Amino acid sequence: MDVDLIFKIAAIGILVSVLNQVLARSGRDEQATMVTLAGLVVVLMLVVREISALFDLVKDLFGL
């Protein structure tokens, strides 16, 4: 696993949490929720891409 992936996920988490707090304090709870969901989707897409690469590697390794 690449360390860059961990840093990307951490950066997205920090950015989403800051935006969430700013929007929640200003009374925009719906937008804060949408920002949180968008951050979750972005992180899940990164993880799904890595899992797909892992499955391709296993498939090539065993010649399936």
Backbone as XML, in Angstrom:
<?xml version="1.0"?>
<chain id="A" units="angstrom">
  <residue number="1" name="MET">
    <atom name="N" x="0.846" y="-1.175" z="0.000"/>
    <atom name="CA" x="0.000" y="0.000" z="0.000"/>
    <atom name="C" x="0.885" y="1.229" z="0.000"/>
  </residue>
  <residue number="2" name="ASP">
    <atom name="N" x="0.478" y="2.194" z="-0.739"/>
    <atom name="CA" x="1.259" y="3.407" z="-0.885"/>
    <atom name="C" x="0.929" y="4.382" z="0.240"/>
  </residue>
  <residue number="3" name="VAL">
    <atom name="N" x="1.954" y="5.060" z="0.736"/>
    <atom name="CA" x="1.758" y="6.016" z="1.824"/>
    <atom name="C" x="0.985" y="7.235" z="1.333"/>
  </residue>
  <residue number="4" name="ASP">
    <atom name="N" x="1.093" y="7.537" z="0.043"/>
    <atom name="CA" x="0.367" y="8.678" z="-0.510"/>
    <atom name="C" x="-1.138" y="8.522" z="-0.356"/>
  </residue>
  <residue number="5" name="LEU">
    <atom name="N" x="-1.624" y="7.299" z="-0.458"/>
    <atom name="CA" x="-3.054" y="7.052" z="-0.299"/>
    <atom name="C" x="-3.512" y="7.429" z="1.113"/>
  </residue>
  <residue number="6" name="ILE">
    <atom name="N" x="-2.711" y="7.081" z="2.098"/>
    <atom name="CA" x="-3.056" y="7.412" z="3.487"/>
    <atom name="C" x="-3.075" y="8.926" z="3.678"/>
  </residue>
  <residue number="7" name="PHE">
    <atom name="N" x="-2.087" y="9.613" z="3.093"/>
    <atom name="CA" x="-2.046" y="11.073" z="3.198"/>
    <atom name="C" x="-3.227" y="11.725" z="2.483"/>
  </residue>
  <residue number="8" name="LYS">
    <atom name="N" x="-3.620" y="11.180" z="1.333"/>
    <atom name="CA" x="-4.781" y="11.722" z="0.612"/>
    <atom name="C" x="-6.053" y="11.573" z="1.440"/>
  </residue>
  <residue number="9" name="ILE">
    <atom name="N" x="-6.238" y="10.400" z="2.026"/>
    <atom name="CA" x="-7.435" y="10.166" z="2.839"/>
    <atom name="C" x="-7.435" y="11.066" z="4.062"/>
  </residue>
  <residue number="10" name="ALA">
    <atom name="N" x="-6.270" y="11.238" z="4.689"/>
    <atom name="CA" x="-6.178" y="12.113" z="5.861"/>
    <atom name="C" x="-6.461" y="13.567" z="5.478"/>
  </residue>
  <residue number="11" name="ALA">
    <atom name="N" x="-5.941" y="14.017" z="4.347"/>
    <atom name="CA" x="-6.173" y="15.396" z="3.907"/>
    <atom name="C" x="-7.645" y="15.629" z="3.602"/>
  </residue>
  <residue number="12" name="ILE">
    <atom name="N" x="-8.276" y="14.669" z="2.957"/>
    <atom name="CA" x="-9.708" y="14.796" z="2.665"/>
    <atom name="C" x="-10.503" y="14.830" z="3.969"/>
  </residue>
  <residue number="13" name="GLY">
    <atom name="N" x="-10.134" y="13.987" z="4.915"/>
    <atom name="CA" x="-10.826" y="13.970" z="6.206"/>
    <atom name="C" x="-10.698" y="15.285" z="6.953"/>
  </residue>
  <residue number="14" name="ILE">
    <atom name="N" x="-9.496" y="15.848" z="6.970"/>
    <atom name="CA" x="-9.293" y="17.135" z="7.648"/>
    <atom name="C" x="-10.081" y="18.232" z="6.963"/>
  </residue>
  <residue number="15" name="LEU">
    <atom name="N" x="-10.019" y="18.278" z="5.637"/>
    <atom name="CA" x="-10.741" y="19.309" z="4.886"/>
    <atom name="C" x="-12.250" y="19.198" z="5.098"/>
  </residue>
  <residue number="16" name="VAL">
    <atom name="N" x="-12.767" y="17.982" z="5.054"/>
    <atom name="CA" x="-14.206" y="17.780" z="5.236"/>
    <atom name="C" x="-14.629" y="18.153" z="6.652"/>
  </residue>
  <residue number="17" name="SER">
    <atom name="N" x="-13.821" y="17.806" z="7.643"/>
    <atom name="CA" x="-14.200" y="18.141" z="9.024"/>
    <atom name="C" x="-14.185" y="19.645" z="9.262"/>
  </residue>
  <residue number="18" name="VAL">
    <atom name="N" x="-13.215" y="20.346" z="8.686"/>
    <atom name="CA" x="-13.183" y="21.806" z="8.837"/>
    <atom name="C" x="-14.389" y="22.433" z="8.152"/>
  </residue>
  <residue number="19" name="LEU">
    <atom name="N" x="-14.659" y="22.014" z="6.924"/>
    <atom name="CA" x="-15.825" y="22.558" z="6.215"/>
    <atom name="C" x="-17.124" y="22.227" z="6.932"/>
  </residue>
  <residue number="20" name="ASN">
    <atom name="N" x="-17.203" y="21.032" z="7.481"/>
    <atom name="CA" x="-18.393" y="20.633" z="8.214"/>
    <atom name="C" x="-18.608" y="21.530" z="9.433"/>
  </residue>
  <residue number="21" name="GLN">
    <atom name="N" x="-17.557" y="21.784" z="10.179"/>
    <atom name="CA" x="-17.678" y="22.636" z="11.368"/>
    <atom name="C" x="-18.044" y="24.066" z="11.001"/>
  </residue>
  <residue number="22" name="VAL">
    <atom name="N" x="-17.437" y="24.595" z="9.941"/>
    <atom name="CA" x="-17.746" y="25.965" z="9.514"/>
    <atom name="C" x="-19.197" y="26.080" z="9.083"/>
  </residue>
  <residue number="23" name="LEU">
    <atom name="N" x="-19.658" y="25.116" z="8.297"/>
    <atom name="CA" x="-21.041" y="25.173" z="7.833"/>
    <atom name="C" x="-22.025" y="24.921" z="8.971"/>
  </residue>
  <residue number="24" name="ALA">
    <atom name="N" x="-21.704" y="24.048" z="9.878"/>
    <atom name="CA" x="-22.609" y="23.775" z="10.995"/>
    <atom name="C" x="-22.711" y="24.976" z="11.924"/>
  </residue>
  <residue number="25" name="ARG">
    <atom name="N" x="-21.606" y="25.663" z="12.159"/>
    <atom name="CA" x="-21.636" y="26.841" z="13.044"/>
    <atom name="C" x="-22.399" y="28.002" z="12.424"/>
  </residue>
  <residue number="26" name="SER">
    <atom name="N" x="-22.431" y="28.055" z="11.088"/>
    <atom name="CA" x="-23.157" y="29.141" z="10.427"/>
    <atom name="C" x="-24.623" y="28.799" z="10.183"/>
  </residue>
  <residue number="27" name="GLY">
    <atom name="N" x="-25.054" y="27.636" z="10.660"/>
    <atom name="CA" x="-26.458" y="27.281" z="10.560"/>
    <atom name="C" x="-26.840" y="26.576" z="9.280"/>
  </residue>
  <residue number="28" name="ARG">
    <atom name="N" x="-25.890" y="26.133" z="8.525"/>
    <atom name="CA" x="-26.173" y="25.441" z="7.267"/>
    <atom name="C" x="-25.918" y="23.949" z="7.449"/>
  </residue>
  <residue number="29" name="ASP">
    <atom name="N" x="-26.782" y="23.333" z="8.210"/>
    <atom name="CA" x="-26.597" y="21.921" z="8.542"/>
    <atom name="C" x="-26.775" y="21.002" z="7.335"/>
  </residue>
  <residue number="30" name="GLU">
    <atom name="N" x="-27.677" y="21.367" z="6.417"/>
    <atom name="CA" x="-27.887" y="20.530" z="5.240"/>
    <atom name="C" x="-26.644" y="20.503" z="4.356"/>
  </residue>
  <residue number="31" name="GLN">
    <atom name="N" x="-26.031" y="21.670" z="4.152"/>
    <atom name="CA" x="-24.809" y="21.724" z="3.346"/>
    <atom name="C" x="-23.663" y="20.999" z="4.043"/>
  </residue>
  <residue number="32" name="ALA">
    <atom name="N" x="-23.616" y="21.073" z="5.371"/>
    <atom name="CA" x="-22.576" y="20.360" z="6.117"/>
    <atom name="C" x="-22.721" y="18.859" z="5.924"/>
  </residue>
  <residue number="33" name="THR">
    <atom name="N" x="-23.948" y="18.383" z="5.932"/>
    <atom name="CA" x="-24.186" y="16.964" z="5.703"/>
    <atom name="C" x="-23.796" y="16.560" z="4.287"/>
  </residue>
  <residue number="34" name="MET">
    <atom name="N" x="-24.110" y="17.404" z="3.323"/>
    <atom name="CA" x="-23.758" y="17.095" z="1.934"/>
    <atom name="C" x="-22.248" y="17.086" z="1.732"/>
  </residue>
  <residue number="35" name="VAL">
    <atom name="N" x="-21.529" y="17.988" z="2.389"/>
    <atom name="CA" x="-20.066" y="17.998" z="2.299"/>
    <atom name="C" x="-19.499" y="16.715" z="2.899"/>
  </residue>
  <residue number="36" name="THR">
    <atom name="N" x="-20.059" y="16.288" z="4.018"/>
    <atom name="CA" x="-19.598" y="15.056" z="4.642"/>
    <atom name="C" x="-19.848" y="13.857" z="3.733"/>
  </residue>
  <residue number="37" name="LEU">
    <atom name="N" x="-21.017" y="13.790" z="3.133"/>
    <atom name="CA" x="-21.327" y="12.686" z="2.218"/>
    <atom name="C" x="-20.439" y="12.715" z="0.976"/>
  </residue>
  <residue number="38" name="ALA">
    <atom name="N" x="-20.164" y="13.910" z="0.460"/>
    <atom name="CA" x="-19.287" y="14.016" z="-0.705"/>
    <atom name="C" x="-17.869" y="13.558" z="-0.364"/>
  </residue>
  <residue number="39" name="GLY">
    <atom name="N" x="-17.385" y="13.925" z="0.807"/>
    <atom name="CA" x="-16.067" y="13.462" z="1.234"/>
    <atom name="C" x="-16.016" y="11.962" z="1.393"/>
  </residue>
  <residue number="40" name="LEU">
    <atom name="N" x="-17.071" y="11.391" z="1.932"/>
    <atom name="CA" x="-17.147" y="9.942" z="2.092"/>
    <atom name="C" x="-17.127" y="9.244" z="0.737"/>
  </residue>
  <residue number="41" name="VAL">
    <atom name="N" x="-17.850" y="9.771" z="-0.227"/>
    <atom name="CA" x="-17.887" y="9.179" z="-1.573"/>
    <atom name="C" x="-16.507" y="9.254" z="-2.224"/>
  </residue>
  <residue number="42" name="VAL">
    <atom name="N" x="-15.817" y="10.373" z="-2.062"/>
    <atom name="CA" x="-14.486" y="10.519" z="-2.658"/>
    <atom name="C" x="-13.517" y="9.502" z="-2.058"/>
  </residue>
  <residue number="43" name="VAL">
    <atom name="N" x="-13.547" y="9.363" z="-0.739"/>
    <atom name="CA" x="-12.658" y="8.404" z="-0.078"/>
    <atom name="C" x="-13.015" y="6.976" z="-0.489"/>
  </residue>
  <residue number="44" name="LEU">
    <atom name="N" x="-14.288" y="6.669" z="-0.565"/>
    <atom name="CA" x="-14.691" y="5.321" z="-0.993"/>
    <atom name="C" x="-14.252" y="5.025" z="-2.422"/>
  </residue>
  <residue number="45" name="MET">
    <atom name="N" x="-14.290" y="6.016" z="-3.291"/>
    <atom name="CA" x="-13.820" y="5.810" z="-4.664"/>
    <atom name="C" x="-12.330" y="5.530" z="-4.693"/>
  </residue>
  <residue number="46" name="LEU">
    <atom name="N" x="-11.553" y="6.223" z="-3.858"/>
    <atom name="CA" x="-10.115" y="5.950" z="-3.777"/>
    <atom name="C" x="-9.861" y="4.524" z="-3.299"/>
  </residue>
  <residue number="47" name="VAL">
    <atom name="N" x="-10.604" y="4.108" z="-2.276"/>
    <atom name="CA" x="-10.412" y="2.775" z="-1.712"/>
    <atom name="C" x="-10.855" y="1.700" z="-2.703"/>
  </residue>
  <residue number="48" name="VAL">
    <atom name="N" x="-11.953" y="1.919" z="-3.392"/>
    <atom name="CA" x="-12.441" y="0.948" z="-4.376"/>
    <atom name="C" x="-11.429" y="0.782" z="-5.503"/>
  </residue>
  <residue number="49" name="ARG">
    <atom name="N" x="-10.807" y="1.871" z="-5.919"/>
    <atom name="CA" x="-9.789" y="1.786" z="-6.970"/>
    <atom name="C" x="-8.603" y="0.933" z="-6.510"/>
  </residue>
  <residue number="50" name="GLU">
    <atom name="N" x="-8.188" y="1.107" z="-5.270"/>
    <atom name="CA" x="-7.076" y="0.317" z="-4.736"/>
    <atom name="C" x="-7.458" y="-1.161" z="-4.583"/>
  </residue>
  <residue number="51" name="ILE">
    <atom name="N" x="-8.677" y="-1.436" z="-4.158"/>
    <atom name="CA" x="-9.125" y="-2.825" z="-4.033"/>
    <atom name="C" x="-9.208" y="-3.477" z="-5.408"/>
  </residue>
  <residue number="52" name="SER">
    <atom name="N" x="-9.631" y="-2.729" z="-6.400"/>
    <atom name="CA" x="-9.680" y="-3.255" z="-7.759"/>
    <atom name="C" x="-8.277" y="-3.593" z="-8.249"/>
  </residue>
  <residue number="53" name="ALA">
    <atom name="N" x="-7.321" y="-2.732" z="-7.965"/>
    <atom name="CA" x="-5.931" y="-3.015" z="-8.356"/>
    <atom name="C" x="-5.414" y="-4.251" z="-7.632"/>
  </residue>
  <residue number="54" name="LEU">
    <atom name="N" x="-5.796" y="-4.426" z="-6.370"/>
    <atom name="CA" x="-5.392" y="-5.611" z="-5.623"/>
    <atom name="C" x="-5.966" y="-6.883" z="-6.245"/>
  </residue>
  <residue number="55" name="PHE">
    <atom name="N" x="-7.237" y="-6.866" z="-6.610"/>
    <atom name="CA" x="-7.851" y="-8.029" z="-7.231"/>
    <atom name="C" x="-7.204" y="-8.343" z="-8.582"/>
  </residue>
  <residue number="56" name="ASP">
    <atom name="N" x="-6.869" y="-7.309" z="-9.357"/>
    <atom name="CA" x="-6.185" y="-7.534" z="-10.626"/>
    <atom name="C" x="-4.817" y="-8.162" z="-10.406"/>
  </residue>
  <residue number="57" name="LEU">
    <atom name="N" x="-4.118" y="-7.720" z="-9.382"/>
    <atom name="CA" x="-2.811" y="-8.286" z="-9.065"/>
    <atom name="C" x="-2.922" y="-9.761" z="-8.660"/>
  </residue>
  <residue number="58" name="VAL">
    <atom name="N" x="-3.898" y="-10.083" z="-7.836"/>
    <atom name="CA" x="-4.106" y="-11.468" z="-7.424"/>
    <atom name="C" x="-4.501" y="-12.322" z="-8.624"/>
  </residue>
  <residue number="59" name="LYS">
    <atom name="N" x="-5.341" y="-11.779" z="-9.474"/>
    <atom name="CA" x="-5.761" y="-12.502" z="-10.683"/>
    <atom name="C" x="-4.579" y="-12.787" z="-11.593"/>
  </residue>
  <residue number="60" name="ASP">
    <atom name="N" x="-3.710" y="-11.796" z="-11.793"/>
    <atom name="CA" x="-2.526" y="-12.008" z="-12.624"/>
    <atom name="C" x="-1.539" y="-12.961" z="-11.962"/>
  </residue>
  <residue number="61" name="LEU">
    <atom name="N" x="-1.454" y="-12.892" z="-10.655"/>
    <atom name="CA" x="-0.517" y="-13.741" z="-9.925"/>
    <atom name="C" x="-0.871" y="-15.214" z="-10.070"/>
  </residue>
  <residue number="62" name="PHE">
    <atom name="N" x="-2.130" y="-15.532" z="-9.983"/>
    <atom name="CA" x="-2.554" y="-16.916" z="-10.076"/>
    <atom name="C" x="-2.957" y="-17.329" z="-11.480"/>
  </residue>
  <residue number="63" name="GLY">
    <atom name="N" x="-2.877" y="-16.396" z="-12.421"/>
    <atom name="CA" x="-3.171" y="-16.722" z="-13.809"/>
    <atom name="C" x="-4.622" y="-17.033" z="-14.078"/>
  </residue>
  <residue number="64" name="LEU">
    <atom name="N" x="-5.520" y="-16.377" z="-13.388"/>
    <atom name="CA" x="-6.956" y="-16.637" z="-13.559"/>
    <atom name="C" x="-7.535" y="-15.794" z="-14.670"/>
  </residue>
</chain>
